């Protein structure tokens, strides 16, 4: 009996993962790394001689792969506690976190609906902002890298179900969050955020830090 084998959209070899189209392991990793490289270049450029505080071997490995020989200082920390201590010593250094698209959307929505601040900390580089949790898990499996143990957020399941029914919905949600954030940040400038209820009344909430 013949079995249908999916082929890679780029090289036509046997495919193993689908991101809108099917990709083999090699082309899939190329796509992910290209996406991360573009995000770093356009959204949070790394400058020469900059000092980066990095959480986890995964971020370190990926950064080395995409930044190549750029003269920068990379300091690796295995735990958030160690990283926090280093931040107090190196106040001008930026921090690199294994933060995915799913986590960004979930955090944004959670803070928004709870009336909390949605302002971004410009000192933080969310390395995997352009990558979903599912994609990052596949990438680390192929590259044989250790994926950091981070508490699972129930919203991930909701986002996955939404993505299954409406492909690219995560990208659309992230784009909408990024478009809304500047307006919400301006609204937060006085230290309060307004939550408009369904009956049209406004209630002020003090931002929690």
C-alpha positions as CSV (number, residue, x, y, z in Angstrom):
1,X,0.0,0.0,0.0
2,X,1.4,3.4,-1.0
3,X,1.8,6.0,1.8
4,X,1.8,9.7,1.2
5,X,5.1,11.3,2.1
6,X,5.2,15.1,2.5
7,X,8.1,16.8,0.8
8,X,10.0,19.9,1.8
9,X,8.8,23.1,0.1
10,X,12.4,24.2,-0.3
11,X,14.6,21.2,-1.1
12,X,12.0,18.6,-1.9
13,X,13.4,16.1,0.6
14,X,11.1,14.3,3.0
15,X,9.5,16.8,5.3
16,X,9.1,16.5,9.1
17,X,7.3,19.7,10.2
18,X,4.7,22.1,8.9
19,X,4.8,25.9,9.2
20,X,2.1,26.8,6.7
21,X,4.2,24.7,4.3
22,X,6.2,21.4,5.0
23,X,9.9,21.6,5.7
24,X,12.7,19.0,6.3
25,X,14.7,19.3,9.5
26,X,17.5,21.3,7.9
27,X,15.3,23.8,6.1
28,X,13.1,24.1,9.1
29,X,16.0,25.1,11.3
30,X,17.2,27.6,8.6
31,X,13.7,29.2,8.6
32,X,13.7,29.5,12.4
33,X,17.2,31.0,12.6
34,X,16.4,33.4,9.8
35,X,13.3,34.6,11.6
36,X,15.3,35.1,14.9
37,X,18.1,36.9,13.0
38,X,15.6,39.2,11.4
39,X,13.9,39.9,14.7
40,X,17.2,40.8,16.4
41,X,18.2,43.0,13.4
42,X,15.0,44.9,13.1
43,X,13.5,45.0,16.6
44,X,16.3,44.9,19.1
45,X,19.7,45.4,17.3
46,X,22.8,44.2,19.2
47,X,25.7,46.7,19.0
48,X,29.4,46.1,18.9
49,X,31.0,45.8,22.4
50,X,27.7,45.4,24.0
51,X,27.4,43.2,27.2
52,X,24.5,40.7,27.2
53,X,23.4,38.7,30.2
54,X,22.0,35.4,28.9
55,X,19.6,33.0,30.6
56,X,20.2,29.4,29.7
57,X,22.4,27.4,27.3
58,X,19.7,27.5,24.6
59,X,19.8,31.3,24.2
60,X,23.6,31.2,24.3
61,X,23.8,28.6,21.5
62,X,21.4,30.4,19.3
63,X,23.0,33.8,19.8
64,X,26.4,32.5,18.9
65,X,25.0,30.9,15.8
66,X,23.3,34.1,14.5
67,X,25.7,36.8,15.7
68,X,28.8,35.0,14.5
69,X,32.0,37.1,15.1
70,X,30.3,40.3,16.3
71,X,32.6,41.6,19.1
72,X,30.3,41.4,22.2
73,X,30.5,40.1,25.7
74,X,28.2,37.2,26.5
75,X,27.6,36.2,30.1
76,X,25.7,32.9,30.7
77,X,23.5,32.3,33.8
78,X,21.7,29.0,34.5
79,X,19.1,30.3,36.9
80,X,16.9,33.4,37.1
81,X,18.3,34.1,40.6
82,X,21.9,34.2,39.3
83,X,20.7,36.5,36.4
84,X,18.9,38.9,38.8
85,X,22.1,39.2,40.9
86,X,24.2,40.0,37.8
87,X,21.6,42.6,36.7
88,X,22.3,44.5,39.9
89,X,26.0,44.6,39.2
90,X,25.7,45.3,35.4
91,X,22.9,47.9,35.3
92,X,23.6,48.9,31.7
93,X,23.7,45.4,30.3
94,X,20.7,44.0,28.4
95,X,19.2,40.6,29.3
96,X,18.4,37.8,26.9
97,X,15.5,35.5,27.8
98,X,14.0,32.4,26.1
99,X,10.7,34.1,25.5
100,X,8.4,32.8,22.8
101,X,5.5,34.3,20.8
102,X,3.0,32.2,22.9
103,X,4.4,33.6,26.1
104,X,4.3,37.2,24.8
105,X,0.7,36.9,23.7
106,X,-0.3,35.2,26.9
107,X,1.4,37.8,29.1
108,X,0.1,40.7,27.2
109,X,-3.5,39.4,27.3
110,X,-3.3,38.5,31.0
111,X,-1.9,41.9,31.9
112,X,-4.4,43.7,29.7
113,X,-7.5,42.0,31.1
114,X,-6.3,42.3,34.7
115,X,-5.7,46.1,34.2
116,X,-1.9,45.7,34.7
117,X,0.9,47.5,32.9
118,X,1.7,46.3,29.4
119,X,4.8,48.5,29.0
120,X,7.9,46.8,27.7
121,X,11.3,46.8,29.3
122,X,13.7,47.9,26.6
123,X,16.6,46.2,28.4
124,X,15.2,42.8,27.7
125,X,15.7,40.9,24.5
126,X,13.0,38.3,24.0
127,X,15.0,36.0,21.8
128,X,12.3,33.8,20.5
129,X,9.5,36.4,20.1
130,X,9.1,35.4,16.4
131,X,8.9,31.7,17.3
132,X,6.0,29.7,18.7
133,X,6.4,27.2,21.7
134,X,5.7,24.3,19.3
135,X,8.3,25.5,16.8
136,X,10.9,26.1,19.5
137,X,10.4,22.6,20.9
138,X,10.9,21.1,17.4
139,X,14.0,23.2,16.8
140,X,15.6,22.2,20.1
141,X,14.8,18.5,19.3
142,X,16.6,18.7,16.0
143,X,19.5,20.7,17.2
144,X,19.8,18.5,20.3
145,X,19.6,21.5,22.6
146,X,18.1,21.7,26.1
147,X,14.8,23.6,26.3
148,X,14.5,25.5,29.6
149,X,11.9,24.2,32.0
150,X,9.3,27.0,32.2
151,X,5.9,26.7,33.8
152,X,3.2,25.8,31.3
153,X,0.7,28.5,30.9
154,X,-2.9,27.2,30.3
155,X,-3.3,30.0,27.7
156,X,-0.9,28.1,25.5
157,X,-3.5,25.4,25.0
158,X,-6.1,28.0,24.0
159,X,-3.6,29.6,21.5
160,X,-2.8,26.2,20.0
161,X,-6.5,25.4,19.6
162,X,-7.0,28.8,17.9
163,X,-4.0,28.2,15.6
164,X,-5.3,24.8,14.7
165,X,-8.6,26.2,13.6
166,X,-7.4,29.5,12.2
167,X,-3.8,29.2,10.9
168,X,-1.5,32.2,11.5
169,X,-3.8,33.5,14.3
170,X,-0.8,33.7,16.7
171,X,1.0,36.0,14.3
172,X,-2.1,38.1,14.0
173,X,-2.5,38.3,17.8
174,X,1.1,39.3,18.2
175,X,0.8,42.0,15.5
176,X,-2.3,43.4,17.2
177,X,-0.6,43.4,20.6
178,X,2.4,45.3,19.2
179,X,0.1,47.8,17.5
180,X,-2.0,48.4,20.7
181,X,1.0,48.6,23.1
182,X,2.1,52.2,22.2
183,X,-1.5,53.5,22.8
184,X,-1.8,51.6,26.1
185,X,1.7,52.8,27.2
186,X,0.7,56.4,26.7
187,X,-2.4,55.7,28.7
188,X,-0.2,54.3,31.5
189,X,2.1,57.3,31.7
190,X,0.2,58.7,34.7
191,X,0.7,55.5,36.7
192,X,-2.9,54.3,36.2
193,X,-4.6,52.2,33.6
194,X,-8.3,52.5,32.8
195,X,-10.4,49.4,32.4
196,X,-13.6,50.1,30.3
197,X,-16.4,47.8,31.3
198,X,-19.3,46.6,29.0
199,X,-21.6,49.2,30.5
200,X,-19.3,52.0,29.4
201,X,-18.1,53.1,32.9
202,X,-14.4,53.6,33.5
203,X,-12.6,52.2,36.6
204,X,-9.0,53.3,37.5
205,X,-6.5,50.7,38.6
206,X,-3.1,51.3,40.0
207,X,-0.4,49.6,38.1
208,X,1.3,46.8,39.9
209,X,5.1,46.2,39.7
